[in-house]
Amino acid sequence: MQVQIAANQATNVTTDILVFGLAGRGARSPGWQQLTRILGTNPAPMLKILGWTGKTGDFVSFPAPRAAKCTVIAVGTLAERAGVTDNAVRTLAQRVGAAARTAGLDEAAFFLDHAMGGRGEATEATYQAIGAGLGYGGYVFDNHLGKKNEHKPISSVYAYFSGRRNRDAMADAIQRGVIIAEAQNQARTLVNEPPNILNPESYVQYARDLAAERGLEITVLDEAACAARNMGAFLAVGQGAGYDSALVHLAHKPEGATTRVVLVGKAVTFDSGGLCLKPASGQATMKMDMGGSAAVFGTIAAVAALGLPVEVHAIFAACENMTGSKAYHTGDVITASNGKTIEVLNTDAEGRLTLADALVYGAELKPDFMIDLATLTGACIVALGMNIAGIMGTNRSLVRALKSAGDAADEPMWELPLPPDYRELIKSKIADMKNIGGSYGGAITAGLFLQEFVPEGVPWAHIDIAGPCYVDTPSATRPYGGTGFPVRALVEWIRGL
């Protein structure tokens, strides 16, 4: 993306879409003053007709007057008075990116109140939010439509910044936001692909392509190699499918890195529920059950593209949970690669079985931090809704840092406990544990199950993204399909290590 940072007045900027991010109005808002000059009159009456009320989150766009040096003007309210957040800027840029691609507009110019002497102060994070929002909003998934979207995402952006010394840093921040958005969009595409396109075997090729593109190391363990490592829990889930299962390990190893992060993602490319078959309505979106692995895929893609000086490993155990003649049964006892035995009481509680062996594998890398991400439980959605992930773990500092990164990235997480006495709920009469914990506290008992496969002393966090991974009921700020949650948060956390 071409980026220009300068302090030209809006009346002097030539662009396709001219964007004003307001905090307040009238004399208190520099953007409002600039908009008044562009229109030659008080904007309030026209904006009111368009439905703009001045409340935080309001957004309207309209054709520019003939004398203006732009095609479209967009107005968004970042805050009614003060306290503009970078998340508000990202949301504004996302809506601009979506509107521009729909209309076939190629250039955008941003005039944000707090970058123009208004309340608050724009930082690098503010300008990164512009790039991230534009990249995310310009995404279109039309791989299987006969008529493709012919318009391209915005390729040129101007942003007002009054300071001179930091302009290069602000430009770099916009580019960084775009890179993160592009990686997050890769994750969205993986989730959006139908299960006959993205399956355990084709997923391996996606990973090989990413490794070649970003200079990553890649290791693929086929079923024989997984069996040799005694991955009985993972292999049991996929044994009823027509596709071969495989464990994929991508690695970004920059010279001089002193911190090692292991990311483990659930990669069930389609979940029928197995012999505990889901109803048809429950299967309709189960292509998204690999959203955890898509997130680690997107994260390592961004980390490599940004050249971050942290060693990052992305691991996922790819399989399908199907009902073939060799499918694992309710009542089976299977053995994970750390030697622990599991009584299967529900074949639809399969994600934790695949993660069990992937966590054991990841821990062998002796990470400084290990995080798993999974569309794991409906119980987490019941507890936290569709927009918030559940997070739990063995290291409070790690959990707090991830929550903070999620808040900054507008990818919120809420901490759930791992009470030791709840382990009684996953005890089995005939094995070391069972794969379900009863009717209540399902997100917590799933986390406790996973903890059994994390060696003591490894700082570990589990993020249940069952809700925010996928949007089935879209809105202006949450488009349909895969979200790529929480790629932004993970990249921000890794950048801070």
Kinemage of the C-alpha trace (Angstrom):
@kinemage 1
@onewidth
@group {chain A} dominant
@subgroup {mainchain}
@vectorlist {calphas} color= white
{ca met a 1} P 0.000 0.000 0.000
{ca gln a 2} L 1.214 3.504 -0.822
{ca val a 3} L 1.174 5.675 2.303
{ca gln a 4} L 1.603 9.434 2.676
{ca ile a 5} L 1.729 11.215 6.028
{ca ala a 6} L 1.534 15.007 5.906
{ca ala a 7} L -0.309 18.042 7.286
{ca asn a 8} L -2.145 19.272 4.193
{ca gln a 9} L -5.623 20.697 4.718
{ca ala a 10} L -8.544 18.586 3.546
{ca thr a 11} L -9.432 21.121 0.868
{ca asn a 12} L -6.019 20.551 -0.724
{ca val a 13} L -6.011 16.743 -0.753
{ca thr a 14} L -7.003 14.856 -3.894
{ca thr a 15} L -8.416 11.410 -3.149
{ca asp a 16} L -11.347 9.087 -3.818
{ca ile a 17} L -12.830 8.973 -0.323
{ca leu a 18} L -12.213 11.716 2.233
{ca val a 19} L -12.667 10.476 5.808
{ca phe a 20} L -13.321 12.585 8.905
{ca gly a 21} L -13.062 10.936 12.323
{ca leu a 22} L -14.732 13.258 14.812
{ca ala a 23} L -14.579 13.646 18.562
{ca gly a 24} L -17.229 16.211 19.337
{ca arg a 25} L -18.459 18.798 16.843
{ca gly a 26} L -18.436 22.472 16.000
{ca ala a 27} L -15.525 24.632 17.144
{ca arg a 28} L -14.275 21.854 19.367
{ca ser a 29} L -13.679 19.511 16.443
{ca pro a 30} L -10.907 20.243 13.915
{ca gly a 31} L -12.422 17.659 11.584
{ca trp a 32} L -15.805 19.377 11.760
{ca gln a 33} L -14.158 22.664 10.784
{ca gln a 34} L -12.409 21.006 7.833
{ca leu a 35} L -15.665 19.367 6.736
{ca thr a 36} L -17.445 22.734 6.924
{ca arg a 37} L -14.858 24.259 4.594
{ca ile a 38} L -15.241 21.387 2.114
{ca leu a 39} L -19.043 21.715 2.043
{ca gly a 40} L -19.159 25.477 2.321
{ca thr a 41} L -21.910 25.247 4.918
{ca asn a 42} L -22.767 23.775 8.305
{ca pro a 43} L -22.718 19.960 7.846
{ca ala a 44} L -25.241 19.279 10.616
{ca pro a 45} L -28.529 19.413 8.654
{ca met a 46} L -27.336 17.098 5.881
{ca leu a 47} L -25.711 14.642 8.292
{ca lys a 48} L -28.931 14.522 10.313
{ca ile a 49} L -30.919 13.635 7.188
{ca leu a 50} L -28.463 10.775 6.569
{ca gly a 51} L -29.089 9.435 10.076
{ca trp a 52} L -25.978 10.723 11.786
{ca thr a 53} L -26.610 11.619 15.420
{ca gly a 54} L -23.075 12.271 16.649
{ca lys a 55} L -23.033 9.201 18.881
{ca thr a 56} L -19.912 7.098 19.114
{ca gly a 57} L -19.811 4.633 16.226
{ca asp a 58} L -22.035 6.639 13.867
{ca phe a 59} L -20.941 6.411 10.227
{ca val a 60} L -22.341 8.023 7.083
{ca ser a 61} L -21.031 8.573 3.575
{ca phe a 62} L -22.286 10.729 0.720
{ca pro a 63} L -21.180 12.082 -2.686
{ca ala a 64} L -18.784 15.000 -2.426
{ca pro a 65} L -19.772 18.443 -3.780
{ca arg a 66} L -18.592 19.227 -7.279
{ca ala a 67} L -15.841 21.582 -6.139
{ca ala a 68} L -14.251 19.040 -3.795
{ca lys a 69} L -11.141 17.089 -4.803
{ca cys a 70} L -12.716 13.755 -3.847
{ca thr a 71} L -15.567 11.491 -4.944
{ca val a 72} L -17.056 10.489 -1.598
{ca ile a 73} L -16.986 11.968 1.899
{ca ala a 74} L -17.270 9.697 4.951
{ca val a 75} L -17.915 10.897 8.494
{ca gly a 76} L -17.512 8.733 11.586
{ca thr a 77} L -17.842 9.569 15.267
{ca leu a 78} L -14.841 8.297 17.222
{ca ala a 79} L -16.079 9.685 20.525
{ca glu a 80} L -18.799 12.127 21.561
{ca arg a 81} L -16.423 14.224 23.658
{ca ala a 82} L -13.047 12.757 24.567
{ca gly a 83} L -11.382 9.409 25.067
{ca val a 84} L -10.876 8.378 21.451
{ca thr a 85} L -9.675 4.768 21.308
{ca asp a 86} L -7.592 3.083 18.639
{ca asn a 87} L -10.342 0.471 18.385
{ca ala a 88} L -12.750 3.223 17.300
{ca val a 89} L -10.260 4.276 14.622
{ca arg a 90} L -9.911 0.672 13.452
{ca thr a 91} L -13.685 0.282 13.200
{ca leu a 92} L -13.973 3.511 11.192
{ca ala a 93} L -11.203 2.392 8.829
{ca gln a 94} L -12.826 -1.032 8.488
{ca arg a 95} L -16.098 0.527 7.370
{ca val a 96} L -14.225 2.791 4.960
{ca gly a 97} L -12.341 -0.187 3.543
{ca ala a 98} L -15.567 -2.110 2.980
{ca ala a 99} L -17.382 0.865 1.443
{ca ala a 100} L -14.448 1.704 -0.826
{ca arg a 101} L -14.188 -1.834 -2.175
{ca thr a 102} L -17.927 -1.992 -2.809
{ca ala a 103} L -17.802 1.273 -4.760
{ca gly a 104} L -14.487 0.603 -6.490
{ca leu a 105} L -12.618 3.452 -4.802
{ca asp a 106} L -8.839 3.126 -4.670
{ca glu a 107} L -7.611 6.012 -2.486
{ca ala a 108} L -8.558 7.218 0.997
{ca ala a 109} L -7.504 10.204 3.102
{ca phe a 110} L -7.970 10.286 6.878
{ca phe a 111} L -8.433 13.381 9.022
{ca leu a 112} L -8.780 12.322 12.643
{ca asp a 113} L -9.591 14.923 15.277
{ca his a 114} L -6.935 13.747 17.702
{ca ala a 115} L -4.314 13.872 14.938
{ca met a 116} L -5.257 17.469 14.121
{ca gly a 117} L -4.896 19.189 17.466
{ca gly a 118} L -8.153 17.889 18.872
{ca arg a 119} L -8.681 16.082 22.138
{ca gly a 120} L -6.187 13.333 22.834
{ca glu a 121} L -3.113 12.457 20.837
{ca ala a 122} L -2.664 10.127 17.893
{ca thr a 123} L 0.092 7.522 18.307
{ca glu a 124} L 1.686 4.820 16.182
{ca ala a 125} L -1.039 2.476 17.412
{ca thr a 126} L -3.629 4.873 15.979
{ca tyr a 127} L -2.066 4.748 12.536
{ca gln a 128} L -1.588 0.991 12.748
{ca ala a 129} L -5.330 0.821 13.408
{ca ile a 130} L -5.964 2.687 10.143
{ca gly a 131} L -3.993 0.111 8.167
{ca ala a 132} L -5.488 -2.831 10.031
{ca gly a 133} L -9.024 -1.549 9.557
{ca leu a 134} L -8.617 -0.812 5.856
{ca gly a 135} L -7.086 -4.232 5.214
{ca tyr a 136} L -9.715 -6.081 7.230
{ca gly a 137} L -12.640 -4.117 5.777
{ca gly a 138} L -11.491 -4.582 2.199
{ca tyr a 139} L -11.638 -8.380 2.464
{ca val a 140} L -14.027 -10.266 0.197
{ca phe a 141} L -14.492 -14.038 0.058
{ca asp a 142} L -15.803 -14.796 -3.419
{ca asn a 143} L -13.742 -17.873 -4.289
{ca his a 144} L -16.814 -19.877 -5.265
{ca leu a 145} L -19.028 -17.196 -6.820
{ca gly a 146} L -19.556 -17.186 -10.548
{ca lys a 147} L -19.385 -13.397 -10.557
{ca lys a 148} L -16.334 -12.162 -8.674
{ca asn a 149} L -15.966 -8.810 -6.989
{ca glu a 150} L -13.991 -6.903 -9.615
{ca his a 151} L -12.892 -4.108 -7.292
{ca lys a 152} L -9.591 -4.214 -5.444
{ca pro a 153} L -8.959 -3.100 -1.861
{ca ile a 154} L -7.699 0.425 -1.216
{ca ser a 155} L -4.091 0.692 -2.377
{ca ser a 156} L -3.244 4.272 -1.416
{ca val a 157} L -3.848 6.149 1.833
{ca tyr a 158} L -3.129 9.655 3.058
{ca ala a 159} L -3.298 10.450 6.763
{ca tyr a 160} L -3.001 13.827 8.446
{ca phe a 161} L -0.311 14.156 11.111
{ca ser a 162} L 0.848 17.522 12.403
{ca gly a 163} L 4.240 16.417 13.719
{ca arg a 164} L 7.227 16.258 11.389
{ca arg a 165} L 9.730 14.043 13.172
{ca asn a 166} L 7.508 10.965 13.484
{ca arg a 167} L 5.928 10.856 10.043
{ca asp a 168} L 8.013 7.914 8.844
{ca ala a 169} L 7.081 5.977 11.995
{ca met a 170} L 3.392 6.693 11.396
{ca ala a 171} L 3.668 5.544 7.784
{ca asp a 172} L 5.396 2.357 8.921
{ca ala a 173} L 2.608 1.814 11.452
{ca ile a 174} L -0.040 1.936 8.710
{ca gln a 175} L 1.954 -0.584 6.670
{ca arg a 176} L 2.287 -2.804 9.744
{ca gly a 177} L -1.468 -2.717 10.233
{ca val a 178} L -2.009 -3.716 6.614
{ca ile a 179} L 0.408 -6.661 6.959
{ca ile a 180} L -1.392 -7.906 10.069
{ca ala a 181} L -4.759 -7.551 8.330
{ca glu a 182} L -3.536 -9.494 5.308
{ca ala a 183} L -2.406 -12.340 7.568
{ca gln a 184} L -5.699 -12.236 9.450
{ca asn a 185} L -7.518 -12.379 6.128
{ca gln a 186} L -5.574 -15.524 5.282
{ca ala a 187} L -6.978 -17.039 8.463
{ca arg a 188} L -10.473 -15.874 7.502
{ca thr a 189} L -10.175 -17.541 4.109
{ca leu a 190} L -9.123 -20.838 5.672
{ca val a 191} L -12.212 -20.762 7.893
{ca asn a 192} L -14.480 -19.720 5.028
{ca glu a 193} L -13.374 -22.445 2.620
{ca pro a 194} L -15.902 -25.297 2.459
{ca pro a 195} L -14.802 -28.664 3.893
{ca asn a 196} L -14.496 -30.305 0.481
{ca ile a 197} L -11.861 -27.693 -0.383
{ca leu a 198} L -10.065 -27.388 2.950
{ca asn a 199} L -9.585 -30.879 4.342
{ca pro a 200} L -6.757 -32.465 6.345
{ca glu a 201} L -4.796 -33.323 3.222
{ca ser a 202} L -5.194 -29.999 1.393
{ca tyr a 203} L -4.480 -28.144 4.654
{ca val a 204} L -0.987 -29.601 4.597
{ca gln a 205} L -0.453 -28.034 1.174
{ca tyr a 206} L -1.719 -24.657 2.400
{ca ala a 207} L 0.929 -24.892 5.128
{ca arg a 208} L 3.654 -25.860 2.666
{ca asp a 209} L 2.728 -22.880 0.483
{ca leu a 210} L 2.906 -20.525 3.475
{ca ala a 211} L 6.287 -21.939 4.481
{ca ala a 212} L 7.644 -21.324 0.978
{ca glu a 213} L 6.134 -17.827 0.844
{ca arg a 214} L 7.393 -16.675 4.261
{ca gly a 215} L 10.612 -18.637 4.643
{ca leu a 216} L 9.308 -20.840 7.457
{ca glu a 217} L 10.547 -24.265 8.442
{ca ile a 218} L 7.909 -26.969 8.102
{ca thr a 219} L 7.575 -30.490 9.467
{ca val a 220} L 4.639 -32.731 8.587
{ca leu a 221} L 3.938 -35.922 10.528
{ca asp a 222} L 1.733 -38.315 8.570
{ca glu a 223} L -0.418 -40.945 10.261
{ca ala a 224} L 2.450 -43.433 10.451
{ca ala a 225} L 4.735 -40.850 12.062
{ca cys a 226} L 1.987 -39.847 14.509
{ca ala a 227} L 1.416 -43.515 15.381
{ca ala a 228} L 5.143 -43.939 15.976
{ca arg a 229} L 4.861 -41.105 18.521
{ca asn a 230} L 1.881 -42.851 20.149
{ca met a 231} L -0.593 -40.069 19.331
{ca gly a 232} L -3.567 -42.304 20.019
{ca ala a 233} L -5.920 -39.494 21.055
{ca phe a 234} L -5.445 -37.449 17.883
{ca leu a 235} L -5.496 -40.430 15.525
{ca ala a 236} L -8.682 -41.828 17.073
{ca val a 237} L -10.660 -38.741 16.054
{ca gly a 238} L -9.728 -38.973 12.382
{ca gln a 239} L -9.891 -42.738 11.922
{ca gly a 240} L -13.463 -42.674 10.604
{ca ala a 241} L -12.695 -40.108 7.889
{ca gly a 242} L -11.839 -40.542 4.223
{ca tyr a 243} L -8.881 -38.148 4.476
{ca asp a 244} L -5.576 -38.970 6.140
{ca ser a 245} L -4.813 -37.035 9.313
{ca ala a 246} L -1.534 -35.148 9.719
{ca leu a 247} L 0.239 -33.005 12.297
{ca val a 248} L 1.762 -29.818 10.871
{ca his a 249} L 4.563 -27.844 12.531
{ca leu a 250} L 5.585 -24.448 11.115
{ca ala a 251} L 8.518 -22.563 12.649
{ca his a 252} L 9.814 -18.991 12.460
{ca lys a 253} L 13.363 -19.000 13.829
{ca pro a 254} L 15.044 -15.600 13.493
{ca glu a 255} L 18.717 -15.391 14.320
{ca gly a 256} L 19.365 -14.146 17.841
{ca ala a 257} L 15.852 -14.856 19.159
{ca thr a 258} L 15.829 -15.370 22.935
{ca thr a 259} L 12.131 -16.160 23.466
{ca arg a 260} L 10.313 -19.239 22.164
{ca val a 261} L 6.536 -19.227 21.728
{ca val a 262} L 4.508 -22.306 20.798
{ca leu a 263} L 1.018 -21.820 19.361
{ca val a 264} L -1.233 -24.863 19.076
{ca gly a 265} L -4.498 -24.701 17.139
{ca lys a 266} L -7.445 -27.052 16.859
{ca ala a 267} L -7.694 -28.216 13.242
{ca val a 268} L -10.814 -30.340 12.853
{ca thr a 269} L -11.618 -29.324 9.275
{ca phe a 270} L -15.148 -30.699 9.572
{ca asp a 271} L -16.917 -31.942 12.669
{ca ser a 272} L -19.945 -34.131 12.109
{ca gly a 273} L -19.911 -35.058 15.781
{ca gly a 274} L -18.746 -38.560 14.932
{ca leu a 275} L -21.017 -41.361 16.120
{ca cys a 276} L -22.564 -38.819 18.523
{ca leu a 277} L -23.861 -37.169 15.359
{ca lys a 278} L -24.774 -33.492 15.340
{ca pro a 279} L -28.157 -32.499 13.833
{ca ala a 280} L -28.040 -30.975 10.356
{ca ser a 281} L -28.382 -27.434 11.722
{ca gly a 282} L -25.458 -28.069 14.057
{ca gln a 283} L -23.248 -29.258 11.191
{ca ala a 284} L -23.971 -26.311 8.891
{ca thr a 285} L -21.067 -24.181 10.120
{ca met a 286} L -18.712 -26.947 11.216
{ca lys a 287} L -16.202 -26.035 8.533
{ca met a 288} L -15.154 -23.410 11.107
{ca asp a 289} L -14.048 -26.006 13.653
{ca met a 290} L -10.477 -25.491 12.507
{ca gly a 291} L -10.594 -21.786 13.442
{ca gly a 292} L -7.964 -22.210 16.159
{ca ser a 293} L -5.442 -23.519 13.663
{ca ala a 294} L -6.371 -20.750 11.214
{ca ala a 295} L -5.507 -18.242 13.941
{ca val a 296} L -2.061 -19.732 14.565
{ca phe a 297} L -1.562 -19.964 10.783
{ca gly a 298} L -2.367 -16.257 10.393
{ca thr a 299} L -0.289 -15.290 13.408
{ca ile a 300} L 2.893 -16.954 12.220
{ca ala a 301} L 2.296 -15.516 8.732
{ca ala a 302} L 2.193 -12.004 10.247
{ca val a 303} L 5.153 -12.629 12.552
{ca ala a 304} L 7.270 -13.769 9.604
{ca ala a 305} L 6.141 -10.909 7.347
{ca leu a 306} L 6.983 -8.372 10.058
{ca gly a 307} L 10.300 -10.083 10.816
{ca leu a 308} L 9.650 -10.126 14.555
{ca pro a 309} L 12.695 -11.262 16.598
{ca val a 310} L 10.812 -13.992 18.481
{ca glu a 311} L 10.976 -17.719 17.767
{ca val a 312} L 7.422 -18.824 17.018
{ca his a 313} L 6.114 -22.332 16.362
{ca ala a 314} L 2.632 -22.975 14.935
{ca ile a 315} L 1.352 -26.517 15.422
{ca phe a 316} L -1.936 -28.098 14.412
{ca ala a 317} L -3.214 -31.673 14.205
{ca ala a 318} L -5.499 -31.780 11.165
{ca cys a 319} L -8.291 -34.326 10.837
{ca glu a 320} L -11.994 -34.783 10.184
{ca asn a 321} L -14.440 -36.161 12.752
{ca met a 322} L -16.626 -38.449 10.671
{ca thr a 323} L -18.796 -41.576 10.965
{ca gly a 324} L -16.972 -44.070 8.735
{ca ser a 325} L -16.830 -47.784 9.527
{ca lys a 326} L -13.597 -47.302 11.468
{ca ala a 327} L -14.854 -44.335 13.505
{ca tyr a 328} L -13.999 -44.317 17.174
{ca his a 329} L -16.814 -45.308 19.495
{ca thr a 330} L -18.483 -43.925 22.562
{ca gly a 331} L -16.972 -46.031 25.332
{ca asp a 332} L -13.550 -46.465 23.745
{ca val a 333} L -10.446 -46.061 25.877
{ca ile a 334} L -7.607 -44.393 24.000
{ca thr a 335} L -4.055 -43.506 24.996
{ca ala a 336} L -2.409 -40.132 24.379
{ca ser a 337} L 1.276 -39.673 23.629
{ca asn a 338} L 2.110 -38.813 27.251
{ca gly a 339} L 0.757 -42.211 28.300
{ca lys a 340} L -2.508 -40.990 29.864
{ca thr a 341} L -5.645 -42.979 29.065
{ca ile a 342} L -8.965 -41.393 28.135
{ca glu a 343} L -12.453 -42.852 28.232
{ca val a 344} L -14.483 -41.442 25.341
{ca leu a 345} L -17.997 -40.683 26.533
{ca asn a 346} L -18.866 -38.322 23.686
{ca thr a 347} L -17.283 -38.464 20.239
{ca asp a 348} L -18.363 -34.858 19.722
{ca ala a 349} L -15.922 -33.724 22.426
{ca glu a 350} L -13.156 -34.434 19.934
{ca gly a 351} L -11.189 -31.192 19.768
{ca arg a 352} L -9.600 -31.701 23.160
{ca leu a 353} L -8.412 -35.145 22.038
{ca thr a 354} L -6.582 -33.725 19.021
{ca leu a 355} L -5.138 -30.922 21.129
{ca ala a 356} L -3.924 -33.357 23.774
{ca asp a 357} L -1.280 -34.902 21.530
{ca ala a 358} L -0.484 -31.569 19.862
{ca leu a 359} L 0.192 -30.019 23.296
{ca val a 360} L 2.476 -32.879 24.279
{ca tyr a 361} L 4.362 -32.371 21.007
{ca gly a 362} L 4.554 -28.599 21.547
{ca ala a 363} L 5.815 -28.946 25.112
{ca glu a 364} L 8.740 -31.032 23.862
{ca leu a 365} L 10.034 -27.840 22.208
{ca lys a 366} L 10.561 -26.402 25.723
{ca pro a 367} L 8.701 -23.154 25.077
{ca asp a 368} L 8.872 -20.043 27.195
{ca phe a 369} L 5.134 -19.739 26.541
{ca met a 370} L 2.596 -22.146 25.069
{ca ile a 371} L -0.888 -21.092 23.977
{ca asp a 372} L -3.611 -23.200 22.449
{ca leu a 373} L -6.591 -21.848 20.548
{ca ala a 374} L -9.735 -23.809 19.798
{ca thr a 375} L -13.394 -23.594 18.904
{ca leu a 376} L -13.779 -25.944 21.826
{ca thr a 377} L -17.057 -25.651 23.720
{ca gly a 378} L -20.598 -24.427 23.310
{ca ala a 379} L -20.447 -23.851 27.059
{ca cys a 380} L -18.071 -20.928 26.495
{ca ile a 381} L -20.602 -19.334 24.146
{ca val a 382} L -23.330 -19.796 26.753
{ca ala a 383} L -21.123 -18.095 29.333
{ca leu a 384} L -19.633 -15.258 27.274
{ca gly a 385} L -21.677 -14.890 24.099
{ca met a 386} L -20.486 -14.680 20.525
{ca asn a 387} L -18.012 -11.800 20.786
{ca ile a 388} L -15.794 -12.733 23.734
{ca ala a 389} L -13.331 -15.601 24.060
{ca gly a 390} L -12.682 -17.489 27.264
{ca ile a 391} L -9.106 -17.670 28.496
{ca met a 392} L -7.582 -19.724 31.278
{ca gly a 393} L -4.130 -20.982 32.096
{ca thr a 394} L -1.385 -21.873 34.521
{ca asn a 395} L 0.475 -18.553 34.399
{ca arg a 396} L -1.384 -15.446 35.556
{ca ser a 397} L 1.121 -13.047 33.984
{ca leu a 398} L 0.648 -14.728 30.612
{ca val a 399} L -3.145 -14.656 30.891
{ca arg a 400} L -3.128 -10.988 31.904
{ca ala a 401} L -0.777 -10.069 29.044
{ca leu a 402} L -2.966 -11.850 26.495
{ca lys a 403} L -6.110 -10.217 27.877
{ca ser a 404} L -4.447 -6.813 27.645
{ca ala a 405} L -3.382 -7.469 24.047
{ca gly a 406} L -6.926 -8.579 23.265
{ca asp a 407} L -8.358 -5.360 24.692
{ca ala a 408} L -5.920 -3.285 22.641
{ca ala a 409} L -6.766 -5.243 19.477
{ca asp a 410} L -10.548 -5.239 20.064
{ca glu a 411} L -10.432 -9.026 20.425
{ca pro a 412} L -11.699 -9.358 24.006
{ca met a 413} L -11.060 -12.334 26.283
{ca trp a 414} L -12.462 -13.072 29.721
{ca glu a 415} L -10.572 -15.162 32.246
{ca leu a 416} L -12.177 -18.342 33.536
{ca pro a 417} L -10.756 -20.293 36.485
{ca leu a 418} L -9.146 -23.739 36.564
{ca pro a 419} L -10.276 -24.883 40.034
{ca pro a 420} L -8.448 -28.073 41.069
{ca asp a 421} L -11.550 -29.582 42.678
{ca tyr a 422} L -13.313 -29.572 39.299
{ca arg a 423} L -10.850 -32.257 38.171
{ca glu a 424} L -13.162 -34.707 39.905
{ca leu a 425} L -15.648 -34.028 37.101
{ca ile a 426} L -13.351 -35.543 34.450
{ca lys a 427} L -12.274 -38.600 36.452
{ca ser a 428} L -13.141 -41.939 34.861
{ca lys a 429} L -13.889 -45.237 36.567
{ca ile a 430} L -11.920 -47.227 33.975
{ca ala a 431} L -9.274 -44.780 32.645
{ca asp a 432} L -7.174 -41.864 33.823
{ca met a 433} L -9.850 -39.414 32.704
{ca lys a 434} L -12.919 -39.024 30.534
{ca asn a 435} L -13.381 -36.557 27.710
{ca ile a 436} L -16.455 -34.779 29.094
{ca gly a 437} L -17.161 -33.366 32.513
{ca gly a 438} L -20.924 -33.287 32.884
{ca ser a 439} L -23.666 -30.727 32.316
{ca tyr a 440} L -22.115 -27.689 34.001
{ca gly a 441} L -18.871 -25.748 33.687
{ca gly a 442} L -18.081 -27.311 30.316
{ca ala a 443} L -15.553 -24.677 29.244
{ca ile a 444} L -13.676 -25.072 32.525
{ca thr a 445} L -13.620 -28.876 32.530
{ca ala a 446} L -12.372 -28.793 28.932
{ca gly a 447} L -9.535 -26.521 30.058
{ca leu a 448} L -8.734 -28.849 32.944
{ca phe a 449} L -8.650 -31.766 30.511
{ca leu a 450} L -6.092 -29.935 28.336
{ca gln a 451} L -4.001 -29.062 31.372
{ca glu a 452} L -3.352 -32.788 31.831
{ca phe a 453} L -1.192 -32.652 28.704
{ca val a 454} L 0.870 -29.610 29.644
{ca pro a 455} L 3.941 -30.464 31.734
{ca glu a 456} L 4.254 -28.676 35.048
{ca gly a 457} L 6.389 -25.556 34.729
{ca val a 458} L 5.377 -24.691 31.164
{ca pro a 459} L 3.584 -21.307 31.129
{ca trp a 460} L 0.378 -22.184 29.278
{ca ala a 461} L -2.870 -20.485 28.311
{ca his a 462} L -5.938 -21.920 26.627
{ca ile a 463} L -8.219 -19.626 24.579
{ca asp a 464} L -11.688 -20.911 23.688
{ca ile a 465} L -12.753 -19.014 20.566
{ca ala a 466} L -15.967 -20.918 19.848
{ca gly a 467} L -17.994 -17.689 19.859
{ca pro a 468} L -15.880 -14.999 18.163
{ca cys a 469} L -14.284 -17.265 15.526
{ca tyr a 470} L -17.231 -17.065 13.132
{ca val a 471} L -20.095 -14.682 12.382
{ca asp a 472} L -23.318 -16.246 11.135
{ca thr a 473} L -25.467 -13.137 11.719
{ca pro a 474} L -23.519 -10.223 10.222
{ca ser a 475} L -23.602 -6.551 11.156
{ca ala a 476} L -21.951 -3.397 9.857
{ca thr a 477} L -18.820 -4.059 11.917
{ca arg a 478} L -18.917 -7.881 12.017
{ca pro a 479} L -19.123 -9.232 8.457
{ca tyr a 480} L -20.295 -12.753 7.691
{ca gly a 481} L -17.887 -15.674 7.973
{ca gly a 482} L -14.532 -16.264 9.594
{ca thr a 483} L -13.131 -13.448 11.716
{ca gly a 484} L -9.484 -14.467 12.117
{ca phe a 485} L -9.854 -13.962 15.888
{ca pro a 486} L -7.423 -13.401 17.667
{ca val a 487} L -4.601 -12.859 15.162
{ca arg a 488} L -4.301 -9.137 15.951
{ca ala a 489} L -4.086 -9.786 19.685
{ca leu a 490} L -1.478 -12.541 19.346
{ca val a 491} L 0.717 -10.458 17.056
{ca glu a 492} L 0.550 -7.504 19.446
{ca trp a 493} L 1.457 -9.750 22.364
{ca ile a 494} L 4.396 -11.262 20.479
{ca arg a 495} L 5.589 -7.799 19.423
{ca gly a 496} L 5.809 -6.887 23.089
{ca leu a 497} L 7.986 -9.848 24.114
